[in-house]
Amino acid sequence: MAMESFNALECFIRSAEVGSFAEAARRLSLTPAAVGKHVAQLEARLGVRLFQRSTRKLTLTEAGQRFLEEVSDSFRTIQYAVANLASAEGQPAGLLRVSMGTVFGRLYVLPLLGEFLRRYPGITPDWHFDNRQVDLIGQGFDAALGGGFELPPGVVARKLTPAHRVLVAAPAYLARHAPVTEPQALQRHDGILIRSPQTGRVRSWPLTSRWQEQQPLALRQAMTMSDSDAACAVAEQALGIALVSLPFAVPYLESGRLRRVLPDWYVDDGHISLYFAEHKLLPGKTRAFVDFVVEQFAQQGLAGRFDALQAL
């Protein structure tokens, strides 16, 4: 009976988070009928209706909203405690669901996987590569890596590196043009700019100097790309000056395929961070992953490589 109550609570909480029995069922690997049955049993046990049901949507009743607020934190505490007790011989174990950007993850996180698994053989990685922000709690992720995410309730961020954008161009492009010595000179150049895949807009970035001066980005928009790696690949063809996220540019800069333009100027886009649930009792697998990534980024000096004032 205790386990049935636990399952019913989980079905209720997931259904409330996503507003659908069908979506909750998908995330819990159950059928919609099973989720609906669990919730109905919980309502019968409590003697109150938790959801208003219609053919289009699922809406919490006033009692359901109050109940969700009262049980959510306690339920997660129990989940984390069970996960930690289930660890193999006291070591972190279990399925570790992490979301990260496609190229950033491939370049800087995947190379850490071998050492991570040597330390924590009981953990099974389930890593998702997506450049969009995920609903960390609602979609059941243990952690996420990225930059510029809005922090929803119950989620915290641990900063890893600065998120700087820099101007880059191919040596062949720079050889064909007069040197760019000040931001105003950018208006005479073809710009390869990034269009947000979320909003569809090209953001108007202000440039910041190492002396903390600011200038508008006067680069003429010749073309747009949806991510920085694509913009670097286009810039490598000597088609213009690109404004790109520095972690994506590092391999091109280190190989000499691209060079910095106005190296004393950059765009400050906040930080690249690790995101995870705000809770005193984190599952051992999540705590192990967070601490390991922070340790490795510090040991490899990635914060310095991604800092526009220190990088190439």
C-alpha positions in Angstrom: 0.0 0.0 0.0 2.9 2.4 0.8 4.4 1.8 -2.6 1.0 2.3 -4.3 0.7 5.6 -2.5 4.2 6.6 -3.6 3.4 5.8 -7.2 0.1 7.7 -7.0 1.8 10.8 -5.7 4.4 10.6 -8.4 1.6 10.3 -11.1 -0.2 13.3 -9.5 2.9 15.5 -9.3 4.1 14.7 -12.9 0.6 15.3 -14.3 0.3 18.6 -12.5 3.7 19.7 -13.8 2.9 18.9 -17.5 -0.9 19.4 -17.4 -1.6 16.1 -19.1 -2.0 12.4 -18.1 -0.6 11.4 -21.5 2.6 13.4 -21.2 3.1 12.3 -17.6 2.6 8.7 -18.7 5.3 9.2 -21.4 7.8 10.5 -18.9 7.0 7.8 -16.3 7.0 5.0 -18.9 3.4 4.1 -18.0 0.1 4.2 -20.0 -2.2 7.2 -19.7 -4.8 4.9 -18.3 -2.5 3.7 -15.5 -1.6 7.3 -14.6 -5.3 8.3 -14.6 -6.1 5.3 -12.4 -3.4 6.2 -9.9 -4.6 9.8 -9.7 -8.3 8.7 -9.3 -7.2 6.3 -6.5 -5.4 9.2 -4.7 -8.5 11.4 -5.1 -10.7 8.7 -3.6 -8.3 8.2 -0.7 -8.1 11.9 0.0 -11.8 12.5 -0.6 -11.2 15.6 -2.8 -11.0 16.2 -6.5 -7.4 17.3 -7.5 -8.0 18.0 -11.2 -10.6 19.5 -13.4 -10.6 17.2 -16.4 -11.6 18.2 -20.0 -10.9 16.8 -23.4 -8.4 19.6 -24.0 -6.5 20.0 -20.8 -6.0 19.1 -17.2 -6.3 21.8 -14.6 -5.6 21.7 -10.9 -8.5 22.5 -8.6 -7.9 24.8 -5.7 -7.5 21.8 -3.4 -5.1 20.2 -5.9 -2.9 23.3 -6.1 -2.7 23.5 -2.3 -1.9 19.7 -2.1 0.8 20.0 -4.8 2.5 22.9 -2.9 2.5 20.8 0.3 3.8 17.5 -1.0 6.2 18.4 -3.9 9.3 19.1 -1.7 8.7 16.2 0.6 8.2 13.8 -2.3 11.5 14.9 -3.9 13.3 14.4 -0.6 11.9 10.9 -0.4 13.0 10.3 -4.0 16.5 11.5 -3.4 16.8 9.4 -0.2 15.7 6.3 -2.0 18.1 7.0 -4.9 21.0 7.4 -2.4 20.1 4.3 -0.5 20.0 2.4 -3.8 23.6 3.3 -4.6 25.9 0.4 -5.3 27.9 -0.4 -2.1 27.6 3.2 -0.9 28.9 4.6 -4.2 26.8 6.9 -6.5 24.7 4.8 -8.9 21.8 4.9 -11.2 20.7 6.5 -14.5 22.1 10.0 -14.9 20.0 12.2 -17.2 21.9 15.3 -18.4 21.0 17.9 -21.1 23.7 19.9 -22.8 24.3 21.8 -26.0 25.3 19.6 -29.0 28.7 21.1 -29.9 29.7 22.3 -26.5 28.9 18.8 -25.0 30.8 17.0 -27.7 33.9 19.3 -27.4 34.2 19.7 -23.7 32.0 17.3 -21.7 32.1 14.0 -23.7 35.9 13.8 -23.3 35.4 13.7 -19.5 33.1 10.6 -19.7 35.8 8.0 -19.5 37.4 9.3 -16.3 33.9 9.9 -14.8 32.9 6.3 -15.4 36.2 5.0 -14.0 35.4 6.8 -10.8 31.7 6.0 -10.7 31.1 2.7 -12.5 27.7 2.4 -11.0 26.3 5.4 -12.9 24.7 4.9 -16.3 24.9 8.1 -18.4 21.7 9.1 -20.3 22.9 12.3 -22.0 20.8 14.5 -24.3 22.3 16.9 -26.8 20.0 19.9 -27.5 20.6 23.6 -27.8 17.3 24.5 -26.3 16.6 25.0 -22.6 14.9 22.0 -21.0 12.4 21.9 -18.2 14.9 20.3 -15.8 12.4 19.2 -13.1 9.4 18.6 -15.3 11.3 16.5 -17.9 13.1 14.5 -15.2 16.7 15.7 -15.9 19.3 15.4 -13.1 21.4 18.3 -14.5 21.9 20.5 -17.5 24.8 22.6 -18.9 24.3 25.8 -20.8 24.3 29.5 -20.7 21.6 32.2 -20.5 19.0 29.9 -19.0 16.2 31.4 -17.0 16.1 29.9 -13.5 12.7 28.4 -12.7 11.7 27.8 -9.1 13.5 24.9 -7.5 16.6 25.1 -9.8 20.0 26.6 -9.0 23.0 27.4 -11.2 26.7 26.7 -10.5 28.9 28.9 -12.7 31.6 27.1 -14.7 33.1 29.7 -17.1 32.3 33.1 -18.6 30.1 33.1 -21.6 31.9 35.5 -24.0 31.3 36.1 -27.6 34.1 37.3 -29.9 34.7 38.6 -33.4 36.6 36.2 -35.7 37.5 36.1 -39.4 39.7 33.9 -41.7 43.3 35.0 -42.4 42.3 35.2 -46.1 39.5 37.6 -45.4 41.6 39.8 -43.2 44.4 39.9 -45.8 41.9 41.4 -48.3 40.8 44.3 -46.1 42.3 47.1 -44.1 43.0 46.2 -40.5 40.1 46.7 -38.1 41.4 48.9 -35.3 38.2 50.2 -33.8 34.6 49.1 -33.4 33.3 51.7 -35.8 35.3 50.1 -38.7 33.1 47.0 -38.5 30.3 48.8 -40.4 32.3 48.4 -43.6 32.5 44.6 -43.3 30.2 41.6 -44.0 28.8 40.3 -40.8 28.0 36.7 -40.0 25.5 37.0 -37.1 23.7 34.5 -34.9 19.9 34.3 -35.1 18.3 32.9 -31.9 16.6 29.5 -32.7 14.2 30.3 -29.8 13.0 33.8 -30.8 14.1 33.9 -34.5 15.7 37.3 -33.8 19.2 38.6 -34.3 20.1 40.1 -30.9 21.7 43.6 -30.8 24.8 43.0 -28.8 26.9 45.8 -27.2 30.7 45.4 -27.4 32.7 45.7 -24.2 36.4 46.5 -24.1 39.0 45.2 -21.6 38.8 48.8 -20.2 35.0 48.3 -19.7 34.1 50.8 -22.4 31.0 50.0 -24.5 30.3 50.5 -28.2 27.4 49.3 -30.3 28.1 46.4 -32.6 28.2 48.1 -36.0 28.8 44.9 -38.0 26.7 44.9 -41.2 24.4 41.9 -41.4 25.4 39.9 -44.5 24.0 36.6 -43.3 22.7 34.8 -40.2 23.3 31.3 -38.8 21.5 29.5 -36.0 24.6 28.5 -34.0 28.1 29.6 -33.5 29.8 26.4 -34.9 28.1 27.0 -38.2 29.1 30.7 -38.1 32.7 29.6 -37.5 32.6 27.2 -40.5 31.3 30.0 -42.7 33.8 32.5 -41.5 36.6 30.0 -42.3 35.5 30.3 -45.9 36.6 34.0 -45.8 33.0 35.2 -46.2 33.0 37.8 -43.5 33.5 38.6 -39.8 31.5 36.4 -37.4 30.4 37.1 -33.8 30.5 33.7 -32.1 30.5 32.1 -28.7 34.1 31.7 -27.7 34.0 28.0 -26.7 33.0 27.2 -30.3 35.7 29.4 -31.7 38.6 28.0 -29.6 39.4 25.0 -31.9 39.4 27.3 -35.0 41.6 29.9 -33.2 44.1 27.4 -31.8 44.5 25.8 -35.3 44.9 29.2 -37.0 41.9 28.7 -39.2 40.4 31.8 -37.7 41.8 34.9 -36.0 40.4 37.3 -33.5 39.2 40.7 -34.8 39.4 43.5 -32.2 40.8 41.2 -29.6 40.4 43.8 -26.9 36.6 43.8 -27.4 34.0 41.1 -26.7 30.3 40.5 -25.9 29.5 39.6 -22.3 26.8 37.0 -22.3 26.9 36.0 -18.7 28.1 32.5 -17.7 28.1 28.9 -18.8 26.7 27.0 -15.8 25.6 23.7 -14.4 21.9 23.6 -13.5 20.4 21.2 -11.1 17.5 20.9 -8.5 17.8 23.1 -5.4 17.8 20.5 -2.6 19.9 19.8 0.4 19.7 16.0 -0.3 20.8 15.7 -3.9 21.1 12.2 -5.3 24.6 10.9 -5.0 24.9 10.5 -8.8 24.0 14.2 -9.4 26.3 15.5 -6.7 29.1 13.3 -8.1 28.5 14.7 -11.6 28.3 18.3 -10.6 31.5 18.1 -8.4 33.4 16.2 -11.1 32.6 18.7 -13.9 33.5 21.6 -11.7 36.8 19.9 -10.8 37.7 19.0 -14.4 36.9 22.5 -15.8 39.2 24.0 -13.1 42.0 21.5 -13.7 41.9 22.0 -17.5 41.8 25.8 -17.2 38.7 26.0 -19.4 37.5 29.2 -17.6 40.6 30.9 -18.9 40.3 29.5 -22.4 36.7 30.8 -22.6 37.6 34.2 -21.2 37.8 36.7 -24.1 40.5 38.7 -22.3 42.8 35.7 -21.9 42.0 33.6 -25.0 43.7 33.9 -28.4 
